[in-house]
Amino acid sequence: MRKLLPGPFVPKLSFRLLKEKFEVLSESKNPVEQFQAKQVLDLFKKNPKLISRTSTLSEYKEYEDVVQQLMSYLFPAALTNNEIKAAVYPLSNFTFFTSNRLNKIIENSVCSLDDIFKEVFKDDHIEGFDLIPYAVILNSYYQFNVDLERLKTLKIKFKTGITKNYRITYNADFLEIYPNENAIEITEEIIDELLADANNKEVWKKYFPENSWTIEGFGIINMIDTSLDETIDEFKTHLIQTTNESYKSLVDDFRNIFGIPDLQVGSYTLDKNQLKPPYDLSFRMLSIEEGESINCEDYACNYVYNRLFVDHKLVILSNVARYHKSSGGNTLSKTLLKQGLKSAVLIPIIIEEKLAFIIELATYKTNQLNAINMVKLEALMPFILSYSARSMTEYKNEISAVIQQECTSIHPSVQWRFEEEAILYIQKRNFGEPTNFKEVVFKDVVPLYGQIDIVGSSNARNEAIQKDFKEQLVQAKRLLKIRFKTKKLPFYEHLIFQIDKFLFELEVNFHANTEQEISLFFSTQIFPLFEHLLVSDTNVSDIKSFNANLNEDLKSYYDARKNYDNTVNLINKQLSAFMDKQQLKAQEMFPHYFEKFKTDGVEHNMYIGQSITRDKTFHLTDLYNLRLWQLQVACEMEAMYYKAQEGFPLKLEVASLILAYDVPLNIRYRMDEKQFDVDGAYNVRYEMIKKRIDKAHIKNTNERLTLPHKLSVVYSSNAIEKEYLNYFEFLQSKNYIGENIEIVEIEELQGASGFKAIRVDLNQHLKKADSLYTVEDLETIL
């Protein structure tokens, strides 16, 4: 036995304070305390040397049996297998009594009891100098409040390889401190000096000479197993991290928490009704074959299905083989047994009141995971759920960021397909594999194309340009003629001549270059002259007025063009808003891809087919409903336009056109162009037809196919003709179209021939239906 560190104390083993404690208890009114006190005091009465202030270790050896009896009152036999305690010689690593549980810990560890208690006190010093004895003197004897103690923790490594953590507490109830003859009285001034230079051990030694104090009695060390608490703290730390290393740490945490070194941890996600691989490829699926995706109904028995996917409760299979036999075998049990896993737990993770994914725990021994040790999950679940919710949010943000980076905005109907590719992209990237966002393709979809276009928009724009430039030229000519009257300069006359030529061109020979030529004339001839006159002349109010009427950006008159542009913008805005509103209702009929473009009017593309959706089964009736929706919306949109036209700056006419194409095609998202396009040489024919039919003429005539107040449907098959004639007969019954329905042949188009069109008169004063029509409504009428 030796003192752990040098210091001011002379340690003495004594049981005097223990006797005094039981003397107090002997006066207690509690009969149990009186009974115990009588037994202890009888032992002291028979062995008086144990209370001597000069008891030594040799005397302890002489009375070891009696001491063991005394300690039994502090270490109850009923608790000795549970409590981790030891009675120790003052400031020493010598223990003279230990609990059974502490003895078992020592037997199974790789270190001795002596090593453990040396470890207990090693951190209570500064640079090798132990401060605790001095703090004890200052606090216990002088009643100063000096806090120099640190939280004591201890790690013990076991022969099994597991390391456990313990918190150490020191009970000093049976210790007394008093000064020896060479002790120095500690004053307030000395306290100030000590604490001002606490790291200087020479200052402490100066006021606390060696052996100047005595510490008498014995101490009791208590150890509390905090392994689970600290593992949970580490677990929480690892949940915050997002690296591949954090996954390994999480697996180790689970193994430490449950005390199972070979515990397997897996996961799979729930997407609609499909069980799929986890977002993080660091996790593998334990109860589903690698890379597979299966329906919830095909995963396990009804009991597991209802408990996990309906009630969202924990599933414990303590004996997988027995479950396999009783359930008749399924994906869950077969996959586990194939890997030699004999007990398993499935933990549902709920995020925003929805089942998001499942955590799997499994072991290679039967009953190793069970309802008893699963109680530990109660401490873990709040942190797991919080981490899962945060991770899911971050993951969705990451998916959106990848899609935004790679694809820009995506229509909601096909968002799921891009999310699948984004998930694969992120998984591979996080796993260190080469990443490439693959092009998204939808096969065998039927296209629906339509437009409502401003009739003669080019002519209307040219007329606006002509009107603005004519007014600008006339006003410029007027200013030049006023100045020519006073200054007969040939240059003025030449400019007037040039303006007359431009006015003539605007009237009889306006062409694409005219606008550019007039703009150049003003920028090089008229404007520099007017700027000179503003500086040199005095009467220039008319020039200032002319300049004030110029558009600041275009440097030209912009009244007529402004009316045209505002009208086109209003048309596009109202038509587009109406289309968006109706499109939401169409999506409820059946999910489909939709895109629209604003030009001189609004045109739209739609694609429908099984590959567009993963949640519903496509039927031709869904296509028929969308075709009828397209006709209904075209009628309503044109009627809405003419009603709103009263408030437009210009009265422009519009014409509606639909292409009924009955050949399925493939569409591919072009990563470089950030948009969908038809895929394959044959499918390009569809795009060619789309671009040419709105300018097409009726065969053997000069009449344009598209006319104001008429809706034209272009097609190439008798089946389509029959189908749309039925639609128009239905719309006639609803007063959406007029009595005139005509079938016309379209002139030969480059790359396409044999096309016909149905043209109908639109009712500008139709009464809009409260809901969308469907083929069921059509069948009822017809």
HELIX and SHEET records of a PDB file:
HELIX    1   1 ARG A   16  LEU A   25  1                                  10    
HELIX    2   2 PRO A   31  LYS A   46  1                                  16    
HELIX    3   3 PRO A   48  ILE A   51  5                                   4    
HELIX    4   4 LEU A   57  GLU A   62  1                                   6    
HELIX    5   5 GLU A   64  MET A   71  1                                   8    
HELIX    6   6 ALA A   77  LEU A   79  5                                   3    
HELIX    7   7 ASN A  100  ASN A  108  1                                   9    
HELIX    8   8 LEU A  113  PHE A  121  1                                   9    
HELIX    9   9 ILE A  132  VAL A  136  1                                   5    
HELIX   10  10 ILE A  137  TYR A  141  3                                   5    
HELIX   11  11 GLU A  188  ALA A  196  1                                   9    
HELIX   12  12 LYS A  201  TYR A  207  1                                   7    
HELIX   13  13 SER A  227  ILE A  240  1                                  14    
HELIX   14  14 ASN A  244  PHE A  258  1                                  15    
HELIX   15  15 CYS A  296  ASP A  298  5                                   3    
HELIX   16  16 ASN A  302  TYR A  305  1                                   4    
HELIX   17  17 ASN A  306  VAL A  310  3                                   5    
HELIX   18  18 VAL A  320  SER A  327  1                                   8    
HELIX   19  19 THR A  331  LYS A  338  1                                   8    
HELIX   20  20 ASN A  373  LYS A  376  5                                   4    
HELIX   21  21 LEU A  377  CYS A  407  1                                  31    
HELIX   22  22 PRO A  412  VAL A  414  5                                   3    
HELIX   23  23 GLN A  415  ASN A  430  1                                  16    
HELIX   24  24 SER A  457  LYS A  487  1                                  31    
HELIX   25  25 PRO A  490  VAL A  508  1                                  19    
HELIX   26  26 ALA A  512  PHE A  521  1                                  10    
HELIX   27  27 PHE A  522  ILE A  526  3                                   5    
HELIX   28  28 PHE A  527  SER A  536  1                                  10    
HELIX   29  29 SER A  541  ALA A  548  1                                   8    
HELIX   30  30 ASP A  559  MET A  589  1                                  31    
HELIX   31  31 GLN A  610  ILE A  612  5                                   3    
HELIX   32  32 LEU A  620  ALA A  644  1                                  25    
HELIX   33  33 GLN A  645  GLY A  647  5                                   3    
HELIX   34  34 VAL A  684  ILE A  693  1                                  10    
HELIX   35  35 ASN A  718  SER A  733  1                                  16    
HELIX   36  36 VAL A  775  ILE A  781  1                                   7    
SHEET    1   A 3 PHE A   9  LEU A  13  0                                        
SHEET    2   A 3 TRP A 213  GLY A 217  1                                        
SHEET    3   A 3 LEU A 175  PRO A 179 -1                                        
SHEET    1   B 5 THR A  95  THR A  98  0                                        
SHEET    2   B 5 ILE A  84  VAL A  88 -1                                        
SHEET    3   B 5 GLY A 219  ASP A 225 -1                                        
SHEET    4   B 5 THR A 163  ASN A 171 -1                                        
SHEET    5   B 5 LYS A 152  LYS A 157 -1                                        
SHEET    1   C 2 HIS A 125  ILE A 126  0                                        
SHEET    2   C 2 PHE A 129  ASP A 130 -1                                        
SHEET    1   D 6 ILE A 294  ASN A 295  0                                        
SHEET    2   D 6 GLN A 274  LYS A 276 -1                                        
SHEET    3   D 6 GLN A 264  ASP A 271 -1                                        
SHEET    4   D 6 LYS A 354  THR A 363 -1                                        
SHEET    5   D 6 SER A 343  ILE A 351 -1                                        
SHEET    6   D 6 VAL A 315  LEU A 317 -1                                        
SHEET    1   E 7 TYR A 593  LYS A 598  0                                        
SHEET    2   E 7 GLY A 601  ILE A 608 -1                                        
SHEET    3   E 7 VAL A 441  ILE A 454 -1                                        
SHEET    4   E 7 VAL A 654  ALA A 660 -1                                        
SHEET    5   E 7 LYS A 710  TYR A 715  1                                        
SHEET    6   E 7 LYS A 756  LEU A 762 -1                                        
SHEET    7   E 7 ILE A 737  GLU A 745 -1                                        
SHEET    1   F 5 TYR A 593  LYS A 598  0                                        
SHEET    2   F 5 GLY A 601  ILE A 608 -1                                        
SHEET    3   F 5 VAL A 441  ILE A 454 -1                                        
SHEET    4   F 5 LEU A 665  ARG A 670 -1                                        
SHEET    5   F 5 GLN A 675  ASP A 679 -1                                        
END                                                                             
